[in-house]
Amino acid sequence: MFYLLVGLVGLVLGAVGTYLWWQNRLQVLVVGERIEGFTTLGQLRVYLSRQGQDLQTLTQQLQDNQRLLAALPLGYLCVGPDNRVLYGNPTAWLLLHRKESTQPLLLEVARSWELDALVETTRRTGRTQAQDCSLYPTPGSQPAPLRATSVPLQTGAVALFLEDRQEALNLATQRDQWTVDVAHELKTPLTSIRLVLETLVTRVEPRHSQWLARLLKEVMRLAQLVEDLLCLNQFALDRTLALQTEPLDLILLLEDSWAVMEPIAQVKGVGLAYQGPDHLPLEADQAYLRRVFLNLLDNAIKFSPAEGVLELTVQQFPSYLEIEVRDQGPGFPVQDLERVFQRFYRADPARSRQTGGTGLGLALVREIVQAHGGQVLAANHPAGGAQLRVQLPVLGP
């Protein structure tokens, strides 16, 4: 009887303790939201009602996001920490030429090592990345061009946005072909007009010859523009077939290029300061490389002040040669440094037109240098002036 009484007392005390504990927990949940006239249980009901409304709102937002992703014209993949695809929208599966499956590995659905490396880089750096990738839908198939943008997520997953670049490349090819066709059509009539003007300049009265000379200058500028366009598109179609490499002396080629440009430099009183070896063997296409140096020197002379000095420096490194041309002009606009090698770029359009520039010189320089396996870099020198560096690999002895 005694033990039964003790057990009943303990049961009652446990029930009371449990009630008090839950009451305390409920008060913690609704703290700061106490509503006058409501008991603790009533306030709990209000709290649960609000939580239900919040949950419903979040569910609606999730459904809206899923509908947006499903209708997104870009492919979207959510790649988990173990490189498994947690989610993919219909556009992504269509781009990847795959059927939707449950959490496959990224490399199983996207045959692209570049895409896999992009995800790893994003996960390692924690920064958004963008890169052009080649996707192989099936083994041995032609690569499909993609632009991939990766975004790191707080959960450790990586969001991938995929854009099909095939249509853009097709449009670019059509544009280049149209440019070539137009350039070919313009080349013959411009040559004829130039020959007629050169004949007329010497046969008209002096007061009229200046107008013909001005017209001849514009025709020659148009003819150079056509020639540059044809050369650029030739490299765009096939860089390797355009080159005819041979052993040459780089320093002699530079001297020859300066000899051509020196009369133009003398008009402005611009001199040349050379620093480098007396001879330097190289294997390259002499005609195209000469065109590179002519464009660089011509560009530097145009933007040099009167009585200025061009600095030409040649250095030899174990695996490449570097040719640096620096002028004492205003330099490139800082916001345009990434655009200086684009077609038709002009730092000062009005001045370029006065000096006869076509806006294709540096674009052509980049194409020729890249065709040789090198690179060209543009910068503003700390002491002032534009600085262009051509780096060529050592292909020969």
Secondary structure, 3 states (H helix, E strand, C coil): CHHHHHHHHHHHHHHHHHHHHHHHHHHHHCCCCCCCCCCHHHHHHHHHHHHHHHHHHHHHHHHHHHHHHHHCCCEEEEECCCCEEEEECHHHHHHHCCCCCCCCEHHHHCCCHHHHHHHHHHHHHCCCEEEEEEECCCCCCCCEEEEEEEEECCCCCEEEEEEECHHHHHHHHHHHHHHHHHHHHHHHHHHHHHHHHHHHHCCCCHHHHHHHHHHHHHHHHHHHHHHHHHHHHHHHHCHHHHCCCEEEEHHHHHHHHHHHHHHHHHHHCCEEEEECCCCCEEEECHHHHHHHHHHHHHHHHHCCCCCCEEEEEEEECCCEEEEEEECCCCCCCHHHHHHCCCCCCCCCHHHHHHHCCCCCHHHHHHHHHHHCCCEEEEEECCCCCEEEEEEEECCCC
